[in-house]
Amino acid sequence: MLEIACFNTSSAIAAAKAGADRVELCANYAAGGVTPPLASLLSICSATTIPINIMIRPRAGDFVYTQEEFAQMQADIERFKLSASGFVFGILDPNNRVDKVRNKELVELAAPLPCTFHRAIDEVQDLDEAVNTVIGCGFTSILTSGGMKNAVEGADRVAFLQAKLGSQITFILGGGVRSTNAEQLKRNTGVKWVHSAAIIKAGEEMDEREARKLQEVLQR
């Protein structure tokens, strides 16, 4: 299964045409993805029926948020809830551990839509503890590179987590996934979902040909 991270409307529509199973809609590729405009989601929904998960991230930088930023995240979930398929977010505490109280509150606010804990989990010191906390918060999936800077380096760790906890939560492998390595990464880790921006040129436009190649190799 292929999830494409898209940073604008045209990329999301192209991802759907390329056969992606789901879009993670964000804004600002250079910042690593922040909450997109509601208008972008509505435009995509009018053009395609592909499931769209919305990134809820009020700013670039770390994942420790002020009360005002947390309130913005709550408000954004409420704004997107009628049209989104799910949400993607992650909050850490000042010690870089998963903030159980705040994350659980957002998961409950988003219900019945599913929530993915994003790669903030790769910033924690104790990945096993973090995964168990995320499960306890009610998330349905975790986007991770196994605590490493990319999926290739973290594949062994993700394979371990998949074998140990894959029956309790869905692991989505992300971080430098391309058509050239996706098949081997999926085989080595045992995950069902992989995540890629499918961007191969400067800018933030998803490359439709790359997305098609990704889906082709994953379906082999």
PyRosetta script that sets phi, psi and omega in degrees:
from pyrosetta import init, pose_from_sequence

init()
pose = pose_from_sequence("MLEIACFNTSSAIAAAKAGADRVELCANYAAGGVTPPLASLLSICSATTIPINIMIRPRAGDFVYTQEEFAQMQADIERFKLSASGFVFGILDPNNRVDKVRNKELVELAAPLPCTFHRAIDEVQDLDEAVNTVIGCGFTSILTSGGMKNAVEGADRVAFLQAKLGSQITFILGGGVRSTNAEQLKRNTGVKWVHSAAIIKAGEEMDEREARKLQEVLQR")
pose.set_psi(1, 138.7)
pose.set_omega(1, -173.5)
pose.set_phi(2, -119.3)
pose.set_psi(2, 123.6)
pose.set_omega(2, 172.7)
pose.set_phi(3, -109.2)
pose.set_psi(3, 127.4)
pose.set_omega(3, 178.9)
pose.set_phi(4, -107.9)
pose.set_psi(4, 126.6)
pose.set_omega(4, 173.6)
pose.set_phi(5, -80.9)
pose.set_psi(5, 121.1)
pose.set_omega(5, -177.7)
pose.set_phi(6, -120.4)
pose.set_psi(6, 142.8)
pose.set_omega(6, -174.1)
pose.set_phi(7, -114.9)
pose.set_psi(7, 8.3)
pose.set_omega(7, 175.5)
pose.set_phi(8, -162.3)
pose.set_psi(8, 169.2)
pose.set_omega(8, -175.9)
pose.set_phi(9, -63.0)
pose.set_psi(9, -45.8)
pose.set_omega(9, -176.9)
pose.set_phi(10, -61.2)
pose.set_psi(10, -37.5)
pose.set_omega(10, 179.3)
pose.set_phi(11, -66.8)
pose.set_psi(11, -40.3)
pose.set_omega(11, -180.0)
pose.set_phi(12, -64.2)
pose.set_psi(12, -42.0)
pose.set_omega(12, 179.1)
pose.set_phi(13, -66.8)
pose.set_psi(13, -39.0)
pose.set_omega(13, 177.3)
pose.set_phi(14, -65.8)
pose.set_psi(14, -37.7)
pose.set_omega(14, 178.3)
pose.set_phi(15, -62.1)
pose.set_psi(15, -40.3)
pose.set_omega(15, 177.2)
pose.set_phi(16, -62.8)
pose.set_psi(16, -43.4)
pose.set_omega(16, 178.9)
pose.set_phi(17, -64.3)
pose.set_psi(17, -32.0)
pose.set_omega(17, -178.5)
pose.set_phi(18, -78.7)
pose.set_psi(18, -6.9)
pose.set_omega(18, 176.6)
pose.set_phi(19, 97.6)
pose.set_psi(19, 13.2)
pose.set_omega(19, 176.6)
pose.set_phi(20, -59.3)
pose.set_psi(20, 147.8)
pose.set_omega(20, 179.4)
pose.set_phi(21, -84.1)
pose.set_psi(21, -23.7)
pose.set_omega(21, -178.4)
pose.set_phi(22, -162.5)
pose.set_psi(22, 152.3)
pose.set_omega(22, 174.9)
pose.set_phi(23, -113.1)
pose.set_psi(23, 137.1)
pose.set_omega(23, 165.8)
pose.set_phi(24, -101.1)
pose.set_psi(24, 110.9)
pose.set_omega(24, -175.4)
pose.set_phi(25, -93.0)
pose.set_psi(25, 125.4)
pose.set_omega(25, -179.8)
pose.set_phi(26, -133.7)
pose.set_psi(26, -175.7)
pose.set_omega(26, 168.1)
pose.set_phi(27, -135.2)
pose.set_psi(27, 157.2)
pose.set_omega(27, 172.1)
pose.set_phi(28, 64.9)
pose.set_psi(28, 77.7)
pose.set_omega(28, 178.9)
pose.set_phi(29, -57.6)
pose.set_psi(29, -41.4)
pose.set_omega(29, -177.5)
pose.set_phi(30, -61.0)
pose.set_psi(30, -28.6)
pose.set_omega(30, 179.8)
pose.set_phi(31, -88.1)
pose.set_psi(31, -0.7)
pose.set_omega(31, -178.5)
pose.set_phi(32, 86.0)
pose.set_psi(32, 7.3)
pose.set_omega(32, 177.7)
pose.set_phi(33, 100.2)
pose.set_psi(33, 123.4)
pose.set_omega(33, 173.4)
pose.set_phi(34, -132.9)
pose.set_psi(34, 177.3)
pose.set_omega(34, -178.7)
pose.set_phi(35, -59.0)
pose.set_psi(35, 128.6)
pose.set_omega(35, -178.8)
pose.set_phi(36, -83.4)
pose.set_psi(36, 170.3)
pose.set_omega(36, 174.1)
pose.set_phi(37, -70.2)
pose.set_psi(37, 143.7)
pose.set_omega(37, 176.2)
pose.set_phi(38, -59.4)
pose.set_psi(38, -35.2)
pose.set_omega(38, -179.2)
pose.set_phi(39, -59.4)
pose.set_psi(39, -33.4)
pose.set_omega(39, 178.8)
pose.set_phi(40, -64.5)
pose.set_psi(40, -44.8)
pose.set_omega(40, 178.3)
pose.set_phi(41, -61.2)
pose.set_psi(41, -44.4)
pose.set_omega(41, -177.9)
pose.set_phi(42, -64.7)
pose.set_psi(42, -37.0)
pose.set_omega(42, 178.1)
pose.set_phi(43, -65.6)
pose.set_psi(43, -41.7)
pose.set_omega(43, 179.8)
pose.set_phi(44, -66.7)
pose.set_psi(44, -42.4)
pose.set_omega(44, -179.6)
pose.set_phi(45, -62.6)
pose.set_psi(45, -28.6)
pose.set_omega(45, 179.4)
pose.set_phi(46, -78.9)
pose.set_psi(46, -14.8)
pose.set_omega(46, -175.9)
pose.set_phi(47, -108.5)
pose.set_psi(47, -18.8)
pose.set_omega(47, -176.6)
pose.set_phi(48, -156.2)
pose.set_psi(48, 162.7)
pose.set_omega(48, 179.9)
pose.set_phi(49, -107.1)
pose.set_psi(49, 10.5)
pose.set_omega(49, -179.0)
pose.set_phi(50, -60.5)
pose.set_psi(50, 138.8)
pose.set_omega(50, 175.7)
pose.set_phi(51, -60.3)
pose.set_psi(51, 137.5)
pose.set_omega(51, -177.2)
pose.set_phi(52, -129.1)
pose.set_psi(52, 116.2)
pose.set_omega(52, 173.4)
pose.set_phi(53, -95.5)
pose.set_psi(53, 137.9)
pose.set_omega(53, -174.5)
pose.set_phi(54, -102.3)
pose.set_psi(54, 128.2)
pose.set_omega(54, 172.9)
pose.set_phi(55, -70.9)
pose.set_psi(55, 126.9)
pose.set_omega(55, 175.0)
pose.set_phi(56, -111.9)
pose.set_psi(56, 97.0)
pose.set_omega(56, -178.1)
pose.set_phi(57, -150.3)
pose.set_psi(57, 110.8)
pose.set_omega(57, -170.8)
pose.set_phi(58, -73.0)
pose.set_psi(58, -15.9)
pose.set_omega(58, -177.8)
pose.set_phi(59, -163.6)
pose.set_psi(59, 166.4)
pose.set_omega(59, 173.2)
pose.set_phi(60, -77.0)
pose.set_psi(60, 172.8)
pose.set_omega(60, 177.1)
pose.set_phi(61, 102.6)
pose.set_psi(61, -148.0)
pose.set_omega(61, -175.7)
pose.set_phi(62, -76.2)
pose.set_psi(62, -177.0)
pose.set_omega(62, -174.7)
pose.set_phi(63, -116.0)
pose.set_psi(63, 24.4)
pose.set_omega(63, 174.4)
pose.set_phi(64, -104.3)
pose.set_psi(64, 116.3)
pose.set_omega(64, -169.6)
pose.set_phi(65, -113.0)
pose.set_psi(65, 147.5)
pose.set_omega(65, 175.2)
pose.set_phi(66, -72.8)
pose.set_psi(66, 171.0)
pose.set_omega(66, 177.3)
pose.set_phi(67, -63.2)
pose.set_psi(67, -37.1)
pose.set_omega(67, 178.5)
pose.set_phi(68, -65.5)
pose.set_psi(68, -40.8)
pose.set_omega(68, 178.4)
pose.set_phi(69, -68.0)
pose.set_psi(69, -37.9)
pose.set_omega(69, 177.1)
pose.set_phi(70, -64.0)
pose.set_psi(70, -40.8)
pose.set_omega(70, 177.5)
pose.set_phi(71, -62.6)
pose.set_psi(71, -35.9)
pose.set_omega(71, 176.8)
pose.set_phi(72, -65.4)
pose.set_psi(72, -39.6)
pose.set_omega(72, 177.7)
pose.set_phi(73, -62.9)
pose.set_psi(73, -41.4)
pose.set_omega(73, 177.1)
pose.set_phi(74, -61.7)
pose.set_psi(74, -46.1)
pose.set_omega(74, -179.0)
pose.set_phi(75, -64.0)
pose.set_psi(75, -37.5)
pose.set_omega(75, -180.0)
pose.set_phi(76, -66.9)
pose.set_psi(76, -39.5)
pose.set_omega(76, 176.8)
pose.set_phi(77, -61.6)
pose.set_psi(77, -42.2)
pose.set_omega(77, 178.6)
pose.set_phi(78, -62.7)
pose.set_psi(78, -39.8)
pose.set_omega(78, -177.9)
pose.set_phi(79, -67.3)
pose.set_psi(79, -39.3)
pose.set_omega(79, -174.7)
pose.set_phi(80, -88.6)
pose.set_psi(80, -14.1)
pose.set_omega(80, -167.0)
pose.set_phi(81, -58.5)
pose.set_psi(81, -34.8)
pose.set_omega(81, -175.7)
pose.set_phi(82, -69.9)
pose.set_psi(82, -24.9)
pose.set_omega(82, -174.1)
pose.set_phi(83, -116.4)
pose.set_psi(83, -17.9)
pose.set_omega(83, -177.0)
pose.set_phi(84, -79.4)
pose.set_psi(84, 161.0)
pose.set_omega(84, 174.2)
pose.set_phi(85, -94.9)
pose.set_psi(85, -20.9)
pose.set_omega(85, -178.8)
pose.set_phi(86, 178.9)
pose.set_psi(86, -178.1)
pose.set_omega(86, -176.8)
pose.set_phi(87, -132.7)
pose.set_psi(87, 154.8)
pose.set_omega(87, 179.8)
pose.set_phi(88, -130.8)
pose.set_psi(88, 120.5)
pose.set_omega(88, 179.8)
pose.set_phi(89, -161.2)
pose.set_psi(89, 173.7)
pose.set_omega(89, 175.8)
pose.set_phi(90, -169.6)
pose.set_psi(90, 129.7)
pose.set_omega(90, -179.5)
pose.set_phi(91, -121.1)
pose.set_psi(91, 130.4)
pose.set_omega(91, 175.2)
pose.set_phi(92, -109.7)
pose.set_psi(92, 158.8)
pose.set_omega(92, 175.2)
pose.set_phi(93, -92.6)
pose.set_psi(93, 176.0)
pose.set_omega(93, -176.9)
pose.set_phi(94, -60.5)
pose.set_psi(94, -16.1)
pose.set_omega(94, 177.2)
pose.set_phi(95, -95.3)
pose.set_psi(95, 12.5)
pose.set_omega(95, -179.4)
pose.set_phi(96, 60.1)
pose.set_psi(96, 38.3)
pose.set_omega(96, 170.3)
pose.set_phi(97, -112.7)
pose.set_psi(97, 157.8)
pose.set_omega(97, 179.5)
pose.set_phi(98, -63.3)
pose.set_psi(98, 127.0)
pose.set_omega(98, 179.2)
pose.set_phi(99, -79.9)
pose.set_psi(99, 96.2)
pose.set_omega(99, -172.5)
pose.set_phi(100, -63.4)
pose.set_psi(100, -42.4)
pose.set_omega(100, -174.8)
pose.set_phi(101, -65.1)
pose.set_psi(101, -50.7)
pose.set_omega(101, -176.9)
pose.set_phi(102, -68.7)
pose.set_psi(102, -42.7)
pose.set_omega(102, 179.4)
pose.set_phi(103, -63.1)
pose.set_psi(103, -42.2)
pose.set_omega(103, 179.9)
pose.set_phi(104, -63.4)
pose.set_psi(104, -38.2)
pose.set_omega(104, 179.2)
pose.set_phi(105, -63.0)
pose.set_psi(105, -41.1)
pose.set_omega(105, 178.8)
pose.set_phi(106, -69.8)
pose.set_psi(106, -38.5)
pose.set_omega(106, 176.9)
pose.set_phi(107, -60.1)
pose.set_psi(107, -43.1)
pose.set_omega(107, 179.8)
pose.set_phi(108, -68.2)
pose.set_psi(108, -35.2)
pose.set_omega(108, 177.6)
pose.set_phi(109, -66.7)
pose.set_psi(109, -36.6)
pose.set_omega(109, -178.1)
pose.set_phi(110, -75.9)
pose.set_psi(110, -21.8)
pose.set_omega(110, -176.2)
pose.set_phi(111, -53.0)
pose.set_psi(111, 141.9)
pose.set_omega(111, 8.8)
pose.set_phi(112, -88.8)
pose.set_psi(112, 9.4)
pose.set_omega(112, 179.5)
pose.set_phi(113, -73.1)
pose.set_psi(113, 142.8)
pose.set_omega(113, -178.7)
pose.set_phi(114, -75.5)
pose.set_psi(114, 155.8)
pose.set_omega(114, -178.9)
pose.set_phi(115, -127.8)
pose.set_psi(115, 140.2)
pose.set_omega(115, 175.7)
pose.set_phi(116, -110.1)
pose.set_psi(116, 132.8)
pose.set_omega(116, 172.5)
pose.set_phi(117, -86.2)
pose.set_psi(117, 121.5)
pose.set_omega(117, -172.6)
pose.set_phi(118, -84.0)
pose.set_psi(118, -165.8)
pose.set_omega(118, -169.9)
pose.set_phi(119, -72.8)
pose.set_psi(119, 9.5)
pose.set_omega(119, 166.3)
pose.set_phi(120, -56.5)
pose.set_psi(120, -26.2)
pose.set_omega(120, -179.2)
pose.set_phi(121, -65.3)
pose.set_psi(121, -23.1)
pose.set_omega(121, 178.8)
pose.set_phi(122, -77.7)
pose.set_psi(122, -1.3)
pose.set_omega(122, 177.9)
pose.set_phi(123, -95.6)
pose.set_psi(123, -9.8)
pose.set_omega(123, -173.8)
pose.set_phi(124, -78.1)
pose.set_psi(124, 162.3)
pose.set_omega(124, 178.6)
pose.set_phi(125, -82.6)
pose.set_psi(125, -39.3)
pose.set_omega(125, -177.1)
pose.set_phi(126, -115.9)
pose.set_psi(126, 97.6)
pose.set_omega(126, -174.5)
pose.set_phi(127, -67.3)
pose.set_psi(127, -39.4)
pose.set_omega(127, 179.6)
pose.set_phi(128, -61.3)
pose.set_psi(128, -46.0)
pose.set_omega(128, 178.7)
pose.set_phi(129, -61.0)
pose.set_psi(129, -42.7)
pose.set_omega(129, -178.1)
pose.set_phi(130, -63.3)
pose.set_psi(130, -43.8)
pose.set_omega(130, -179.9)
pose.set_phi(131, -61.8)
pose.set_psi(131, -43.3)
pose.set_omega(131, 179.3)
pose.set_phi(132, -64.8)
pose.set_psi(132, -36.8)
pose.set_omega(132, 177.0)
pose.set_phi(133, -65.9)
pose.set_psi(133, -43.0)
pose.set_omega(133, 178.5)
pose.set_phi(134, -60.4)
pose.set_psi(134, -41.8)
pose.set_omega(134, 176.5)
pose.set_phi(135, -60.3)
pose.set_psi(135, -42.7)
pose.set_omega(135, -180.0)
pose.set_phi(136, -65.7)
pose.set_psi(136, -24.3)
pose.set_omega(136, 179.0)
pose.set_phi(137, -77.8)
pose.set_psi(137, -16.2)
pose.set_omega(137, 178.6)
pose.set_phi(138, 100.0)
pose.set_psi(138, 9.4)
pose.set_omega(138, 175.3)
pose.set_phi(139, -64.2)
pose.set_psi(139, 149.7)
pose.set_omega(139, 177.8)
pose.set_phi(140, -96.6)
pose.set_psi(140, -18.3)
pose.set_omega(140, -178.3)
pose.set_phi(141, -153.9)
pose.set_psi(141, 162.5)
pose.set_omega(141, 179.2)
pose.set_phi(142, -133.3)
pose.set_psi(142, 126.8)
pose.set_omega(142, 173.4)
pose.set_phi(143, -93.3)
pose.set_psi(143, 121.6)
pose.set_omega(143, -173.5)
pose.set_phi(144, -152.3)
pose.set_psi(144, 155.1)
pose.set_omega(144, 169.5)
pose.set_phi(145, -113.2)
pose.set_psi(145, 24.7)
pose.set_omega(145, 176.7)
pose.set_phi(146, 70.9)
pose.set_psi(146, 26.0)
pose.set_omega(146, 178.8)
pose.set_phi(147, 81.1)
pose.set_psi(147, 5.0)
pose.set_omega(147, 179.3)
pose.set_phi(148, -108.6)
pose.set_psi(148, 175.4)
pose.set_omega(148, -175.6)
pose.set_phi(149, -75.3)
pose.set_psi(149, -17.0)
pose.set_omega(149, 176.2)
pose.set_phi(150, -152.9)
pose.set_psi(150, 169.2)
pose.set_omega(150, -174.3)
pose.set_phi(151, -67.6)
pose.set_psi(151, -32.1)
pose.set_omega(151, 179.8)
pose.set_phi(152, -63.2)
pose.set_psi(152, -47.1)
pose.set_omega(152, -179.1)
pose.set_phi(153, -69.7)
pose.set_psi(153, -30.3)
pose.set_omega(153, -176.6)
pose.set_phi(154, -97.2)
pose.set_psi(154, 6.2)
pose.set_omega(154, -173.7)
pose.set_phi(155, -58.8)
pose.set_psi(155, -42.6)
pose.set_omega(155, -178.6)
pose.set_phi(156, -63.3)
pose.set_psi(156, -39.6)
pose.set_omega(156, 179.6)
pose.set_phi(157, -67.6)
pose.set_psi(157, -40.8)
pose.set_omega(157, 177.8)
pose.set_phi(158, -65.2)
pose.set_psi(158, -38.1)
pose.set_omega(158, 177.2)
pose.set_phi(159, -60.4)
pose.set_psi(159, -41.5)
pose.set_omega(159, 177.9)
pose.set_phi(160, -62.9)
pose.set_psi(160, -46.3)
pose.set_omega(160, -179.6)
pose.set_phi(161, -65.2)
pose.set_psi(161, -39.7)
pose.set_omega(161, 179.1)
pose.set_phi(162, -61.8)
pose.set_psi(162, -44.3)
pose.set_omega(162, -179.9)
pose.set_phi(163, -66.6)
pose.set_psi(163, -36.0)
pose.set_omega(163, -175.5)
pose.set_phi(164, -82.7)
pose.set_psi(164, -40.4)
pose.set_omega(164, -169.7)
pose.set_phi(165, -127.6)
pose.set_psi(165, 6.0)
pose.set_omega(165, -177.2)
pose.set_phi(166, -62.3)
pose.set_psi(166, -19.5)
pose.set_omega(166, 177.6)
pose.set_phi(167, -80.2)
pose.set_psi(167, -13.3)
pose.set_omega(167, -177.0)
pose.set_phi(168, -104.6)
pose.set_psi(168, -23.0)
pose.set_omega(168, -178.5)
pose.set_phi(169, -156.6)
pose.set_psi(169, 151.9)
pose.set_omega(169, 179.4)
pose.set_phi(170, -88.1)
pose.set_psi(170, 126.6)
pose.set_omega(170, 175.5)
pose.set_phi(171, -94.9)
pose.set_psi(171, 131.3)
pose.set_omega(171, 176.6)
pose.set_phi(172, -112.5)
pose.set_psi(172, 121.0)
pose.set_omega(172, -176.9)
pose.set_phi(173, -86.8)
pose.set_psi(173, 124.6)
pose.set_omega(173, -179.5)
pose.set_phi(174, -142.1)
pose.set_psi(174, 165.1)
pose.set_omega(174, 178.4)
pose.set_phi(175, 109.9)
pose.set_psi(175, 87.1)
pose.set_omega(175, 178.6)
pose.set_phi(176, 75.7)
pose.set_psi(176, 23.1)
pose.set_omega(176, 177.9)
pose.set_phi(177, -79.2)
pose.set_psi(177, 128.4)
pose.set_omega(177, 179.8)
pose.set_phi(178, -136.0)
pose.set_psi(178, 170.7)
pose.set_omega(178, -179.7)
pose.set_phi(179, -62.5)
pose.set_psi(179, -23.0)
pose.set_omega(179, -178.7)
pose.set_phi(180, -78.1)
pose.set_psi(180, -19.4)
pose.set_omega(180, -178.2)
pose.set_phi(181, -126.7)
pose.set_psi(181, -6.4)
pose.set_omega(181, -171.9)
pose.set_phi(182, -62.3)
pose.set_psi(182, -43.4)
pose.set_omega(182, -177.3)
pose.set_phi(183, -61.8)
pose.set_psi(183, -46.7)
pose.set_omega(183, -179.6)
pose.set_phi(184, -67.2)
pose.set_psi(184, -40.0)
pose.set_omega(184, 179.0)
pose.set_phi(185, -62.5)
pose.set_psi(185, -43.3)
pose.set_omega(185, 178.9)
pose.set_phi(186, -62.9)
pose.set_psi(186, -42.9)
pose.set_omega(186, 179.9)
pose.set_phi(187, -64.9)
pose.set_psi(187, -42.5)
pose.set_omega(187, -175.9)
pose.set_phi(188, -71.9)
pose.set_psi(188, -29.7)
pose.set_omega(188, -176.3)
pose.set_phi(189, -97.3)
pose.set_psi(189, -26.0)
pose.set_omega(189, -178.1)
pose.set_phi(190, 80.7)
pose.set_psi(190, 8.1)
pose.set_omega(190, -179.8)
pose.set_phi(191, -77.5)
pose.set_psi(191, 155.6)
pose.set_omega(191, 177.4)
pose.set_phi(192, -91.7)
pose.set_psi(192, -26.1)
pose.set_omega(192, -175.5)
pose.set_phi(193, -115.2)
pose.set_psi(193, 137.8)
pose.set_omega(193, 168.9)
pose.set_phi(194, -125.1)
pose.set_psi(194, 155.7)
pose.set_omega(194, -171.7)
pose.set_phi(195, -129.6)
pose.set_psi(195, 131.2)
pose.set_omega(195, 179.0)
pose.set_phi(196, -150.7)
pose.set_psi(196, 149.0)
pose.set_omega(196, 172.9)
pose.set_phi(197, -84.4)
pose.set_psi(197, -16.4)
pose.set_omega(197, 179.2)
pose.set_phi(198, 52.2)
pose.set_psi(198, 37.5)
pose.set_omega(198, 176.8)
pose.set_phi(199, -102.6)
pose.set_psi(199, 122.1)
pose.set_omega(199, -176.8)
pose.set_phi(200, -120.5)
pose.set_psi(200, -3.3)
pose.set_omega(200, 177.7)
pose.set_phi(201, -125.7)
pose.set_psi(201, 167.3)
pose.set_omega(201, 177.0)
pose.set_phi(202, -59.1)
pose.set_psi(202, 144.5)
pose.set_omega(202, -177.6)
pose.set_phi(203, 108.4)
pose.set_psi(203, -161.6)
pose.set_omega(203, -177.3)
pose.set_phi(204, -130.3)
pose.set_psi(204, 22.3)
pose.set_omega(204, 177.6)
pose.set_phi(205, -85.2)
pose.set_psi(205, 126.7)
pose.set_omega(205, 174.2)
pose.set_phi(206, -65.4)
pose.set_psi(206, 137.6)
pose.set_omega(206, 180.0)
pose.set_phi(207, -91.9)
pose.set_psi(207, 112.2)
pose.set_omega(207, -174.4)
pose.set_phi(208, -62.3)
pose.set_psi(208, -37.4)
pose.set_omega(208, 179.2)
pose.set_phi(209, -64.1)
pose.set_psi(209, -41.9)
pose.set_omega(209, 177.6)
pose.set_phi(210, -63.3)
pose.set_psi(210, -40.7)
pose.set_omega(210, 178.5)
pose.set_phi(211, -63.3)
pose.set_psi(211, -40.6)
pose.set_omega(211, 177.4)
pose.set_phi(212, -62.8)
pose.set_psi(212, -42.4)
pose.set_omega(212, 178.3)
pose.set_phi(213, -62.6)
pose.set_psi(213, -41.7)
pose.set_omega(213, 178.0)
pose.set_phi(214, -57.7)
pose.set_psi(214, -48.3)
pose.set_omega(214, -178.7)
pose.set_phi(215, -65.2)
pose.set_psi(215, -37.1)
pose.set_omega(215, 179.2)
pose.set_phi(216, -62.2)
pose.set_psi(216, -46.8)
pose.set_omega(216, -177.4)
pose.set_phi(217, -71.1)
pose.set_psi(217, -31.0)
pose.set_omega(217, 179.3)
pose.set_phi(218, -71.3)
pose.set_psi(218, -25.5)
pose.set_omega(218, -178.0)
pose.set_phi(219, -91.0)
pose.set_psi(219, -1.1)
pose.set_omega(219, 178.7)
pose.set_phi(220, -66.2)
pose.dump_pdb("model.pdb")
